[in-house]
Amino acid sequence: MEISSKRKKMIIQAILACVFVAGVVFGIKNYLYYTTHEDTDDAQIDGDLSAVVARVGGYVDTIAFEDNQRVEKGQLLVKLDEKEYRLKLEQALSSQKVAGSRIGAAMTAVTTTQVSSDVDKAETDAAKASLWQAQQDYNRYAALIKSGSVPQQQYDKAKATLDASTAVYQAAVDKHRAAIAEIDNSRSQLAVTNSELTQQQVAIDYASLLLSYTNIQAPVSGIVTKRRIQKGQLVQAGQTLFAVVDESNIYVTANFKETQMRNIHEGQEATISVDAFPDIPVKGEVYNYAGTTGAKIALLPPDNATGNFVKVVQRIPVKIKINASRELLSRIRPGMNVEVSVKTK
């Protein structure tokens, strides 16, 4: 009996020793872990959600996707009825043709007035020569009339010729000036027509741009969600049609306590455990953290720095980049809960 009692006592002591050793090992292990890691379960998968907005109004003609479908960047997703915008483009092209024909007419007018100005210049030169000859004849007769060498009739005839030549020359000069003014006017008209042509080209570019907006494409590669349109529906410019989750920019937003932030820095290694896939460890890296606490940018922020009446530990959103396979990234979705552990030492 005594031997049996001693044996039981030894077994109990051995068990207690084992429990004690296990507890010490467990405590040391946890102590070492928590001195080199910061953990939080207040974290979610996050990502960029690109809202697709109609840039022009119109009736939905074609919908080339289904809700929750994966699409590629630049893929045609929605086509609006383009008849109205194509007519506007054709109208702008027609106006440009009219402006182009006006340019031809204006250039012809410039050439015609230039030729007319050259003719008037020649007539002016001829009238100037005739005026010079009449002036010389008049001067001779004026000198001879004083000595009585020529009759009064010839003197009067020379004076009349001089007056007529002067009038013809002045008329030629005025005509030439009018031709020059007409050239300037024609050139101004040509410049105006060129401006109209440029304006029509701008109208064509704008009409082409509006026409291109009837083809709505995926802004990024990802999954289409929140579809709000149906075929035949009238949409307005600025109306949100659906959204695309950008698969190339999936990350984790972890809300660490402010008391944990003293040891968290950019570039530190992180381990991510997704609740949906607990058996698949995911590596990550601290990218940056927010410039304010989550409560500060809430819809109804607290009235003071620590909370109302009771001091509340605030949380800082930390962005963590995910280093995972493309297959896993295609399976996780923004909003999934995760647990994050950051290795601080």
DAWOFEN-V567095 format. One record per residue. N is the residue number from 1. RES is the residue in one small letter. SS is DSSP state (H for helix, E for strand, L for the rest). PSI is psi as a letter, one per 20 degrees, with the letter a starting at -180 (none if undefined). D_FIRST is the distance of its C-alpha to the first C-alpha in whole Angstrom. Layout:
n={N	N}
res={RES	RES}
ss={SS	SS}
psi={PSI	PSI}
d_first={D_FIRST	D_FIRST}
This chain:
n={1	2	3	4	5	6	7	8	9	10	11	12	13	14	15	16	17	18	19	20	21	22	23	24	25	26	27	28	29	30	31	32	33	34	35	36	37	38	39	40	41	42	43	44	45	46	47	48	49	50	51	52	53	54	55	56	57	58	59	60	61	62	63	64	65	66	67	68	69	70	71	72	73	74	75	76	77	78	79	80	81	82	83	84	85	86	87	88	89	90	91	92	93	94	95	96	97	98	99	100	101	102	103	104	105	106	107	108	109	110	111	112	113	114	115	116	117	118	119	120	121	122	123	124	125	126	127	128	129	130	131	132	133	134	135	136	137	138	139	140	141	142	143	144	145	146	147	148	149	150	151	152	153	154	155	156	157	158	159	160	161	162	163	164	165	166	167	168	169	170	171	172	173	174	175	176	177	178	179	180	181	182	183	184	185	186	187	188	189	190	191	192	193	194	195	196	197	198	199	200	201	202	203	204	205	206	207	208	209	210	211	212	213	214	215	216	217	218	219	220	221	222	223	224	225	226	227	228	229	230	231	232	233	234	235	236	237	238	239	240	241	242	243	244	245	246	247	248	249	250	251	252	253	254	255	256	257	258	259	260	261	262	263	264	265	266	267	268	269	270	271	272	273	274	275	276	277	278	279	280	281	282	283	284	285	286	287	288	289	290	291	292	293	294	295	296	297	298	299	300	301	302	303	304	305	306	307	308	309	310	311	312	313	314	315	316	317	318	319	320	321	322	323	324	325	326	327	328	329	330	331	332	333	334	335	336	337	338	339	340	341	342	343	344	345}
res={m	e	i	s	s	k	r	k	k	m	i	i	q	a	i	l	a	c	v	f	v	a	g	v	v	f	g	i	k	n	y	l	y	y	t	t	h	e	d	t	d	d	a	q	i	d	g	d	l	s	a	v	v	a	r	v	g	g	y	v	d	t	i	a	f	e	d	n	q	r	v	e	k	g	q	l	l	v	k	l	d	e	k	e	y	r	l	k	l	e	q	a	l	s	s	q	k	v	a	g	s	r	i	g	a	a	m	t	a	v	t	t	t	q	v	s	s	d	v	d	k	a	e	t	d	a	a	k	a	s	l	w	q	a	q	q	d	y	n	r	y	a	a	l	i	k	s	g	s	v	p	q	q	q	y	d	k	a	k	a	t	l	d	a	s	t	a	v	y	q	a	a	v	d	k	h	r	a	a	i	a	e	i	d	n	s	r	s	q	l	a	v	t	n	s	e	l	t	q	q	q	v	a	i	d	y	a	s	l	l	l	s	y	t	n	i	q	a	p	v	s	g	i	v	t	k	r	r	i	q	k	g	q	l	v	q	a	g	q	t	l	f	a	v	v	d	e	s	n	i	y	v	t	a	n	f	k	e	t	q	m	r	n	i	h	e	g	q	e	a	t	i	s	v	d	a	f	p	d	i	p	v	k	g	e	v	y	n	y	a	g	t	t	g	a	k	i	a	l	l	p	p	d	n	a	t	g	n	f	v	k	v	v	q	r	i	p	v	k	i	k	i	n	a	s	r	e	l	l	s	r	i	r	p	g	m	n	v	e	v	s	v	k	t	k}
ss={L	H	H	H	H	H	H	H	H	H	H	H	H	H	H	H	H	H	H	H	H	H	H	H	H	H	H	H	H	H	H	H	H	H	L	L	E	E	E	E	E	E	E	E	E	E	E	E	E	E	E	E	E	L	L	L	L	E	E	E	E	E	E	L	L	L	L	L	L	E	E	L	L	L	L	E	E	E	E	E	L	L	H	H	H	H	H	H	H	H	H	H	H	H	H	H	H	H	H	H	H	H	H	H	H	H	H	H	H	H	H	H	H	H	H	H	H	H	H	H	H	H	H	H	H	H	H	H	H	H	H	H	H	H	H	H	H	H	H	H	H	H	H	H	H	H	H	L	L	L	L	H	H	H	H	H	H	H	H	H	H	H	H	H	H	H	H	H	H	H	H	H	H	H	H	H	H	H	H	H	H	H	H	H	H	H	H	H	H	H	H	H	H	H	H	H	H	H	H	H	H	H	H	H	H	H	H	H	H	H	H	H	L	L	E	E	E	L	L	L	L	E	E	E	E	L	L	L	L	L	L	L	L	E	E	L	L	L	L	E	E	E	E	E	E	E	E	E	E	E	E	E	E	E	E	E	E	H	H	H	H	H	H	L	L	L	L	L	E	E	E	E	E	E	L	L	E	E	E	E	E	E	E	E	E	E	E	E	E	E	E	E	E	L	L	L	L	L	L	L	L	L	L	L	L	L	L	L	L	L	L	L	L	L	E	E	E	E	E	E	E	E	E	L	L	H	H	H	H	H	H	L	L	L	L	L	E	E	E	E	E	E	E	L	L}
psi={g	g	g	g	g	h	g	g	g	h	g	g	h	g	g	h	g	g	g	g	g	g	g	g	g	g	g	g	g	h	g	h	g	i	i	j	q	p	q	q	j	m	q	q	p	r	r	p	o	o	p	p	p	p	i	q	q	r	p	o	g	p	o	k	r	q	p	j	q	p	r	q	p	i	p	p	g	p	p	q	p	j	g	g	h	h	h	h	g	h	g	h	h	g	h	h	g	g	h	h	h	h	g	g	g	h	h	g	h	g	g	g	h	g	g	h	h	g	g	h	g	g	h	g	g	g	h	g	g	h	g	g	g	h	g	g	g	g	g	g	h	h	h	h	h	h	i	k	h	q	r	h	g	h	g	h	g	h	g	g	g	g	g	g	h	g	g	g	g	h	h	g	g	h	h	g	h	h	g	g	h	h	g	g	g	h	h	g	h	g	g	g	h	h	g	h	g	g	h	h	h	g	h	g	g	g	h	h	g	h	h	h	i	i	o	p	r	p	h	r	p	b	p	p	r	l	p	j	q	q	p	i	q	p	q	q	p	i	p	p	g	a	q	p	o	o	h	i	l	p	r	p	o	p	n	q	q	h	i	i	i	h	i	p	r	q	i	q	q	q	p	p	o	p	h	h	m	h	i	o	p	p	q	a	p	p	g	a	r	q	i	r	r	h	h	h	j	r	h	n	q	q	i	a	h	i	r	o	h	p	p	p	p	r	q	p	p	p	p	p	q	p	n	r	q	h	g	h	h	i	h	q	q	p	i	q	q	r	p	p	p	p	o	i	none}
d_first={0	4	5	5	6	9	10	11	12	14	15	17	18	20	21	23	24	26	27	28	30	31	33	34	36	37	39	40	42	43	44	46	47	49	51	52	53	55	54	55	55	58	61	63	65	68	72	75	77	81	83	86	89	92	95	98	98	99	97	94	96	93	89	88	84	81	79	76	78	77	81	82	84	88	87	90	88	90	94	97	100	102	106	107	106	107	111	110	110	113	115	114	115	118	119	119	121	124	123	124	127	128	127	130	132	132	132	135	137	136	138	141	141	141	144	146	145	146	149	150	150	152	155	154	155	158	159	159	161	164	163	164	167	168	168	170	173	173	173	176	178	177	178	181	182	183	186	187	186	185	185	183	182	180	179	178	176	174	173	172	170	168	167	166	164	162	161	160	158	157	156	154	152	151	150	148	146	145	144	142	140	140	138	136	135	135	132	130	130	129	126	125	125	123	120	120	119	116	116	116	113	111	111	110	107	106	107	105	102	102	102	99	97	97	95	91	89	85	85	82	80	77	76	79	77	79	82	84	87	89	92	95	94	96	94	96	96	93	90	87	86	83	81	79	76	76	74	74	73	70	68	65	65	62	62	60	60	62	59	58	62	62	60	62	65	67	66	63	60	59	56	57	55	57	56	57	56	53	52	55	55	59	60	62	64	65	69	70	69	71	73	72	69	69	69	72	74	73	75	74	73	72	74	72	70	67	67	68	66	63	63	62	61	64	63	66	66	66	67	65	67	65	65	64	66	69	67	64	67	69	66	65	67	68	66	63	60	58	55	57	55	57	56	58	57}
